[in-house]
Amino acid sequence: MPWSRGGKTARDLVKVTVYLSDRRYRDENAAVRAEMLGDHAPALTVVIVGIWDEAWLLEIEAGRHAV
């Protein structure tokens, strides 16, 4: 995983913003998020938007603890 560089893990994530292209993907998004993060629950925002490339189902922005 990209966040594992430098010894970081998913537990270092403090905020996740997901931009979904359609609300019908919310259940799949929640399932994948649960699989990737387990019981770790960073601050979360999910926004339904018109994504620039129609082939994309979602975009994810994540911030991790820097220390």
C-alpha positions, -999 to +999 in steps of 0.1 A: +000+000+000+013+035-007+008+046+029+031+018+041+061+037+027+083+049+056+068+025+081+033+040+081+002+019+082-035+024+077-037+032+114-018+064+107-047+077+085-065+106+103-089+117+075-103+101+044-125+119+018-141+097-009-157+113-040-181+088-054-194+092-090-228+077-080-244+069-047-252+034-059-215+026-051-218+035-014-222-001-002-192-014-022-172+016-011-180+009+026-171-028+022-137-020+006-130+006+033-139-019+060-116-044+044-087-020+041-091-002+075-106-029+097-117-013+130-097+018+124-121+048+119-104+080+107-126+110+101-146+103+070-164+123+044-182+108+014-192+132-014-213+123-044-199+143-074-196+144-111-160+131-116-140+145-145-134+111-161-166+091-164-146+058-163-136+065-127-160+053-101-144+072-072-115+093-061-099+091-027-081+117-007-064+105+025-043+123+051-020+105+076-005+115+108+030+130+101+048+120+133 
